[in-house]
Amino acid sequence: MAMSLSSEVRMIKGVGPQRAGLLAERGIFTLEDFLSYLPFRYEDRIHFSKVKDIQPNGTYTIRARVMSGQAIRTMRFRRDAIYHLLVQDEAGGLLPCKFFHGGYLEGRLKPGQLLILHGKAEIDKLRPARLEMINPQIELLNIEEMDSTEVGRIVPIYEAIGTFGSKQIRRAMYAAVQLLDPRIPEVLPDSLRARLGYPSRGEAIIHTHFPESTESLDALNTFRSPAQQRLIFEEFFLYQLSLALDRKATRKENAIAFHVREDKVREALKHILPFKPTAAQKRVLSEIAADLEKPAPMNRLLQGDVGSGKTIIALQAAVIAIENATQAALMAPTEILAVQHFLSARRILSKAGYRVELLISGLKAAEKQAALERIRSGEAQLVIGTHALIEENVEFARLGFVAIDEQHRFGVLQRKRLMDKAASHGHAPHVLVLTATPIPRTLSLTLYGD
């Protein structure tokens, strides 16, 4: 009988309350969540390799019986043991295996037990004439309990979840796919699926977990089977769709559409430049200016090496904001960097008559109070500072543009607090974040448009 995708995972045969608790720690609560837990590897258990056919450096799956096993402890490995295992396949071929830190296998493997071994064949360094497997993955087969999920097919291998091992997950997953209605609702449009030649969603889920025997093992292990490609495409499709919806919502936010093409703005930008810009700087400024003209808030990341001219781009964007009767802010992670930016900006912009203000916690009380008043009144046109910019007592007259240097040093909520300074006046600011040292979180920011 088919189950709803929203059914609790504990209702699946082979799961139960205890294992459901382990799955919950991985964020798996429903049948749909469980079906989304995909194999990381596949083994061909239709055609097992024979010991006599294996070659050095090849990876093989072998079905064999335990002949003997012994844990050996030495002075070097007193705390743990090296477990030496000897197995024999159906053709009589003997294969020695070695398990480092294998003391846990002592007493567990007994002569006559049937095993599946998967691993790389290597030349025994002490006996160059023979091959062995080092730390192969093993799975015990119980003849009485053995079912069609273990042999006679291409078998999915899952990462264990605590004490919920791969074999138990495989059996529970087999029960889960039996509960799946192949006519589950489609995510991809029919026209798109037909054009790409992808199977239905139900077929893709079933055949990713339990492929047909005719499926290419290489394609499966490189995640290139039609079923896997369908699920991969679906994930990217939903991701792109979520971003599109997010952008649509962002475009509904009101931002000040700056006048960029007016002669006074063009002249102001030329006047402050201390050098001739590079082709890359011209291109980047052109893209930023195009965003600043729109009534939707800009949200851009500018990445470049140290000394590549990111700061001058930020200052030019700030001048555009100032020439449109708004204020600009530049937030840096440290006081030293904030002071450096302040001195550079004052040197470049003061000759054009722009008022640059520094706001850091190191200011004297009287100086800080005076700076806060100039920011509140709008006299300060470009405000450069540290986290002090997001303090509650900082109020802008009309903040229209925000630049954040070394963005990875600030959290999402910290950046949002600065942007909220503009939102309090009924509009969202245009935002430019800069970095010379992108980190994985930087990629996340670009992926999620954050």
QUISUL-V78391 format. One record per helix or strand. SS is the DSSP state (A for helix, B for strand). FROM is the first residue (numbers start at 1). TO is the last residue. If there is no record, write none. Layout:
BEGIN
((SS:FROM:TO) (SS:FROM:TO))
END
This chain:
BEGIN
((B:8:8) (A:9:11) (A:16:25) (B:30:30) (A:31:35) (B:41:44) (A:51:53) (B:59:72) (B:82:89) (B:94:99) (A:103:105) (B:114:123) (B:131:134) (B:137:141) (B:154:157) (B:161:161) (B:164:164) (A:166:178) (A:190:196) (A:201:209) (A:217:221) (A:226:251) (B:255:255) (A:263:272) (A:279:292) (B:299:303) (A:310:323) (B:327:331) (A:335:352) (B:356:359) (A:365:377) (B:382:385) (A:387:390) (B:399:405) (A:407:409) (A:412:423) (B:428:428) (B:430:435) (A:440:447))
END
